[in-house]
Amino acid sequence: MANYNTNLHFSALIKSLFVLCFLVFFKASAQEITGEQLLDKAINYHDPNHHYNDFKGTLSIAMKMPDDSERLSKVSIDLPKQYFKLSVTKNDKVVTYIIDNEVVNFSLDGKSDFTEEDVKTFNLTETRARFMQNYYTYLYGLPMKLKDAGTIINPVVERKVFMGQEYLVLAVKYEEGVGKDAWYFYFDPKTYALKVYQFYHDQTKNDGEYILLSGEEELSGIKIPKARAWYLNQDDKYLATDTLSKS
């Protein structure tokens, strides 16, 4: 009887080890791709011919906000020549910022002579010019911009459901002196297209915003999201929608 029980225990142990090994193998084989692998696949979707670093083009962007007039922006970017030009039209006024190989200029209605009141009213400063350059080249250069120096890619990719849709989520932070916000990028699990991104200044406060992307425009062989709808993380308050068109 003792020998019979021993055989039973040994057989049960072998079966348990087999099941455990199977589960470990299954989990390993089903494990999600790494953060860098996901980023590479997303870049291959948006920039399949790797044209981004040589990008030269003009973006026309219309921003609509609740209870406010439409703002039209025309952005010209030449990455190889380090050239950036932004012309913003709102309420019949045109503000232009130009950064040409680090040299900054701005104008109001085509004129470079303006009053101190104009400077305050229309934010005609070098600081504003560089902020707008970083804003447009970053957001409209995603996901390629996530290859920039100082970007910290979380190796762990999460699968999340956001607003009823399933995504692969890439968490990104930045080295000190590069950026302070925490970013999350949501990719289609089949095509790897960028569909949503989200940022927090302080995640414990649930501040910051999320941006829903829809449609695409192709410029210089690069697929760029056409519409971006902005919302607050805290209460889902709608802020604005930017719509891109080819120039």
C-alpha positions in Angstrom: 0.0 0.0 0.0 2.8 2.4 0.9 4.5 1.7 -2.5 1.2 2.3 -4.3 0.8 5.7 -2.5 4.3 6.7 -3.3 3.7 6.0 -7.0 0.6 8.1 -6.9 2.4 11.0 -5.3 5.3 10.7 -7.8 2.8 10.6 -10.7 1.0 13.7 -9.4 4.3 15.5 -9.0 5.3 14.8 -12.6 1.9 16.0 -13.8 2.2 19.2 -11.7 5.7 19.9 -13.0 4.5 19.3 -16.6 1.6 21.8 -16.2 3.9 24.3 -14.5 6.5 24.1 -17.4 3.7 24.5 -19.9 2.3 27.6 -18.2 5.8 29.1 -18.0 6.5 28.4 -21.6 3.0 29.7 -22.7 3.5 32.9 -20.7 7.0 33.5 -22.2 5.7 32.8 -25.7 2.8 35.2 -25.2 4.8 37.9 -23.6 4.4 41.4 -25.2 7.2 43.0 -27.2 9.6 45.3 -25.5 9.3 49.1 -25.5 12.0 49.6 -28.0 10.5 46.9 -30.3 7.1 48.6 -30.1 8.6 52.0 -30.9 10.5 50.5 -33.9 7.3 48.9 -35.3 5.4 52.2 -34.8 8.1 54.2 -36.6 8.0 51.6 -39.5 4.3 52.2 -39.8 4.4 56.1 -39.7 7.7 56.5 -41.5 8.3 53.3 -43.6 10.9 54.8 -45.8 12.8 56.6 -43.0 12.3 60.1 -44.4 11.7 61.9 -41.1 15.3 63.2 -40.6 15.2 64.8 -44.0 11.7 66.2 -43.7 10.9 69.4 -45.5 7.3 70.5 -45.6 4.5 72.8 -44.6 1.6 72.0 -42.3 -1.7 73.9 -42.3 -3.5 73.5 -39.0 -6.9 74.8 -37.9 -7.6 74.9 -34.2 -11.1 75.1 -32.9 -11.9 75.8 -29.3 -15.3 76.0 -27.5 -16.6 79.6 -27.4 -13.6 81.0 -29.3 -12.7 82.0 -32.8 -10.7 79.6 -35.1 -7.0 79.9 -35.1 -5.1 79.1 -38.3 -1.4 78.1 -38.2 0.9 77.5 -41.1 4.1 75.7 -40.0 7.1 75.3 -42.3 9.8 72.9 -41.2 13.1 72.0 -42.9 15.0 69.7 -40.5 18.3 69.4 -42.5 18.6 73.2 -42.6 17.3 73.7 -39.0 14.6 76.0 -40.3 11.3 76.6 -38.6 8.6 79.2 -39.4 5.2 79.6 -37.8 2.5 82.0 -38.9 -0.6 82.2 -36.7 -3.7 84.0 -37.8 -6.4 84.9 -35.3 -8.8 87.9 -35.2 -7.3 89.4 -38.4 -3.8 89.5 -36.8 -0.9 87.5 -38.1 2.0 86.6 -35.8 5.1 85.0 -37.4 8.0 83.3 -35.7 11.1 82.3 -37.6 14.1 80.3 -36.3 16.7 79.9 -39.0 19.8 78.0 -37.8 19.2 79.2 -34.2 18.7 82.9 -35.3 15.2 84.0 -34.0 13.0 86.6 -35.6 9.3 87.5 -35.3 6.9 89.9 -36.9 3.3 91.2 -36.5 1.3 91.6 -39.7 4.6 91.4 -41.6 6.2 94.2 -39.7 9.2 93.9 -37.4 8.6 97.2 -35.7 6.1 97.0 -32.8 5.3 98.5 -29.5 5.9 97.1 -26.0 2.2 96.6 -25.8 2.3 94.5 -28.9 5.1 92.4 -27.4 3.0 91.6 -24.3 -0.3 91.1 -26.2 1.1 88.8 -28.9 3.9 87.2 -27.0 6.6 88.4 -29.4 9.6 86.9 -27.6 12.4 84.4 -28.3 11.2 82.2 -25.5 7.8 81.9 -27.1 9.3 81.2 -30.5 11.5 78.4 -29.2 8.5 76.9 -27.3 6.4 76.8 -30.4 9.2 75.2 -32.4 9.6 72.5 -29.8 5.8 72.1 -29.6 5.2 71.5 -33.3 8.3 69.5 -34.1 7.6 67.2 -31.2 3.9 66.6 -31.6 3.9 66.4 -35.3 7.2 64.4 -35.3 5.8 61.5 -33.2 6.6 58.7 -32.8 9.9 59.3 -34.5 10.8 62.0 -31.9 10.9 59.3 -29.3 14.3 58.3 -30.7 15.8 61.7 -29.5 18.6 61.7 -27.0 17.4 62.0 -23.4 14.3 59.9 -24.0 13.8 57.0 -21.5 11.7 54.2 -23.0 10.1 51.9 -20.4 11.0 48.3 -21.6 7.7 47.0 -20.3 4.8 47.4 -22.7 1.3 47.3 -21.2 -1.9 46.2 -22.9 -4.7 48.6 -21.8 -8.3 49.3 -22.7 -8.9 53.1 -23.1 -12.4 54.4 -24.0 -13.5 50.9 -25.1 -10.4 50.3 -27.4 -7.5 48.0 -26.7 -4.0 49.4 -27.1 -0.3 48.6 -26.6 0.9 51.4 -24.2 4.5 52.7 -24.2 5.6 54.7 -21.1 8.2 57.4 -21.6 10.1 59.7 -19.3 13.0 62.1 -20.0 16.4 62.7 -18.5 16.8 65.7 -16.2 17.2 68.8 -18.2 15.3 67.4 -21.2 11.8 67.1 -19.9 9.8 66.7 -16.7 6.4 65.2 -17.8 5.5 61.5 -17.8 4.1 60.5 -21.2 2.1 57.5 -22.4 1.7 56.5 -26.0 -1.2 54.2 -27.1 -0.6 52.2 -30.3 -3.0 50.0 -32.3 -2.0 46.4 -31.5 -2.4 45.3 -35.1 -1.0 48.1 -37.2 1.1 49.9 -34.5 -0.3 53.2 -35.6 -0.2 55.9 -32.9 -3.8 56.5 -31.7 -3.7 58.3 -28.4 -1.1 60.1 -26.2 -1.3 61.3 -22.7 0.9 63.3 -20.4 1.1 64.2 -16.7 3.0 67.0 -14.9 2.3 65.2 -11.6 0.6 61.8 -12.0 -0.5 61.7 -8.3 -2.7 64.7 -9.0 -4.1 63.2 -12.2 -3.3 66.5 -14.0 -2.2 66.9 -17.6 -4.1 66.0 -20.8 -4.9 63.2 -23.2 -5.1 63.6 -26.9 -7.2 61.4 -29.2 -5.9 61.1 -32.8 -7.9 60.3 -35.9 -7.4 60.2 -39.6 -4.1 60.6 -41.4 -2.3 62.9 -43.8 0.7 61.7 -45.7 3.5 64.3 -46.1 6.9 63.3 -47.6 6.0 59.7 -47.2 5.2 60.1 -43.5 1.8 59.3 -42.1 0.8 62.1 -39.7 -2.4 62.0 -37.6 -4.9 64.5 -39.2 -7.0 65.5 -36.2 -6.0 65.8 -32.5 -8.7 66.3 -29.9 -7.5 67.5 -26.5 -9.0 66.7 -23.1 -8.1 67.2 -19.4 -7.2 63.9 -17.6 -8.9 65.1 -14.4 -12.5 65.5 -15.6 -12.4 64.7 -19.4 -13.1 68.3 -20.2 -12.8 69.0 -23.9 -10.3 71.7 -24.7 -9.8 71.9 -28.5 -9.3 70.1 -31.8 -6.4 70.7 -34.2 -7.0 69.6 -37.8 -4.1 69.2 -40.2 -4.3 69.7 -44.0 -1.7 69.6 -46.7 -0.3 72.9 -48.0 
